[in-house]
Amino acid sequence: MVNNIHAAVAANISELKKNPMGTVAAGKGFPVAILNRNKPAFYCVPANVYEAMLDRLEDQDLQAIADARAEQALHKIALEEL
C-alpha cells in the first residue's frame, strides 16, 4: 500500500525520541512527517505553524457564518432602542 507523505522532511519515531527538538528543527519551520514502520503516524509542526492553521480554520468558520447570514433581511434599529 502506498502512503502519501505531505512533508518534505520525514523522521522515524526513534529519531524523534532521541532528539525531539532536532527533529522539529530539521523541518526548518515546516511540518515533519513522523513514520512508524515506514508509514506516516503523525505530523510534527512548529507551534507557530499550528497556531496559523487554527487561525485559518477559524477564519473559514467565520466566513461560513457570514455567508449564511448574507441572505438575511436587514432590520434598521435606532441607537436609542438598544
N, C-alpha and C positions, 0 to 999 in steps of 0.2 A: 504494500500500500504506500502510495506517495503522499508525503506531507508537505504542504507549503509552509515555508518559514518566512514570516513577514518582518525580517530584520536582517541588516547587513552583517551583524555580528552574532555568533552563537557560541554558547559555552555549555559544558555538561554540569550536572549538579555537583560533582566532585570539585570542579574548579570553583564553583560558587561557594561551596563550604570552606575551601582553603583560603580564598581571598574575596570576600563579598564586594568590598569597595573597589578592588581592582577589576573585578568582573564588570561592575557597573561602569567604571571609568573607561573600559575598553570600547564601550559603545559611543564614546565621545559625545554624550548628550542625546543619543538616540536609543531606542529600545534594544535590549539584548535578549535573544531567544535562549531560554534555558531548556536543555534537552535531557530527557530521561530515556535511555536505551535508543538514542538517535531519533527520538520523536519529540516535538515541542511539548513541554509540560506547562510552561507559562512564559510570560514576557516580563522582564525586569526593566522598569522605566525609571528614569530620574524623577525626583519629586516635582520639579518644575514642569516636566512634560505631562505628568499625571494631572497636575493642577490645571494645566492648559486644556487637557482633554475634558475634564469636568466642566470647565467654563464653557467650552464649545457645546457640550451636551445640554447644559442649562440654557444657553442661547437658543438652541434648536427647540427646546421645550417652550420657551417664552415666545418664540416666533410662531409655533403651532397654536398657542393660545391667542396671540394677536390675529392670526389668520382666521381662526374660528370666530372671533368677535368682530371681524371687519364687516360682516354682513348684517350685524345687529343694527336696529334703528337707534338713532341718537335722540336723546331727550335733553332739552335745554333746562337747566336749573339755575335759578338766581343764587348768588352767593349767600344771600340772607336766608335762604331755605336750608342751608347746610347747618 
